[in-house]
């Protein structure tokens, strides 16, 4: 069975420490522990987690090596993030969010999970990301919140 490769941004890790998102975030990471997903993590995510509460940091530290895949932040990722900004999908102040989407796209993730409804899990932004992806020769990305993935599970 193909394991679903999911790029998880910082907000999903942080969700375990947020009253609104804790239950769903924990359920997602339980599914990861059960082998249903491989979590793609970039250096940007680990950098953003450096000052996070211990409860949040523990989530990434407790993921088994076979449950994770490192995603490079190379020139191809930087160029795609820049293309999102130049297309007006996101502004310069949201470069990190553009980089998360670019990293997932270049890595060929099956989907992106985020709790960032302003800059990532947003219909207009998703259309913009995918328009740029198509123009630049990448496939479209599926971008969801963890709720859609966890609530869709039947087992």
N, C-alpha and C positions, 0 to 999 in steps of 0.2 A: 504494500500500500504506500502510495506517495505521501510523504510527510509534508504538510503545508509549511512553507517557509514564510514567516511573518516578520516584517520589519516593525520593531516596537520602539516608538520614540520615548523620550524621557517622561512624558505625561502618564504613560501607562504604568511605569515603575512607580512614579509618584502617586498614582491613583490608590495604591495600597494604604496610603497615609492620609487619604482625603475622605471625609465622611460621605460625600455624595458618590464617590467612585470605588470605595474600598471593597465592597462585597464582590462586584463584578470583576474588578482587577484581580483579586485573589482567586476567583473562580477561573479566570483565564490562565493564571500561572499554575493552578492545579492541573489544568488540561495540558499545559506544557510538560509538567512533571509526569503525566500519564503517557507522554510520547505522542500526543496528537499534533503538536506543532514544534517546529524548530524556530527559535528566536534569533533574528538577525540583529546584531548590535554594532553600531559604528562607534568610533572614537569620540565623536561629538556627543553621543549619548553618555558614554562613560565619563567624559569631561563634565557634562552638565550634572551628573550624579555625585560629583566629588563632595559637594557641600550639603547633600541631602541628609535628612534624618536617618539614623541607623536602621530603622525599620524598612526604609526604602532601599538602602544600600544592601541590606541583607538579602533582598529578593534576587538581585543580580548575582551576588556571591554564592547563593545556594543553587543556582542553575547548574546542572551537570554539564560538563564539557560537550557531551554529545547532543545536548539540547540547545546549544548556541552555535552561531556562526558569526565570525568577525567580518565586518564590511569595511572595505578600504575607503578612505576619503582622498581619492587621487584626483588628478587633473580632469579626468572625464566627469567626475562628480561635480567638481567646482565649476566646470563649464556649463553643465546642465542647470545647476542652481542659478548661475548667472543668466542663462536663457530664460528661466522663470521670471527673474527680476526684470530683465529687459522687456519681456512680454507684458509686464504689469500684473502678473498673477499675484505677486507679493512685492512689497517695497523693500528697500535696502535694509530697513530696521528689522525685517523678518528673514534675513539671510540664513540664520540657523534653521528655520522651518523649511526654507527652500532646499537647504542642504540635506535635511532628513529625507525629503521626498526624492531628491536626486540620488542619494545613496541607495535607497530602496529600489529605485528604478534601474540604476546601472547594475545593481547586484542581481536583478531578475527576481525580486521577491514576488511571492504569490499575492500578497496583500500588505498593506500598511495599516497598523492599528495606532490610534491616537485618541486622546481626550481633548485635543486642541480643536475646538469647533470654530474658532475664529479664523485660523490660518491654514488648517489642514483638512479636517473633516467638515467640509463646507461645499455645498453643491457647486457654486460658482468657481471656487478655487479648484475643485477636482476637475471641472471642465477645462479650466485654464491649464492645469498641470498636464492633462491628457492631450490637449491641443498642442502644447509644446513638445510633448513626448512624440506624438505622431510626426510632427514637422521635423524632429531631430532623429527619427528612425528608431525610436523605442516603442515598446508596446504600452498600451494604456494600463494604468494602475487601478486596482480596487482599493479604495480607502474607506475604512469603517472605524467605528468606535468598538471597543471590546464588547460592549453590550450586544451588538449584532452577531458577533461570533459566538459568545457564550450562550445567549438566549436561543440561538439557532441550533445548538447542540441537542440531540435527543437522547444521548446516553451519557 
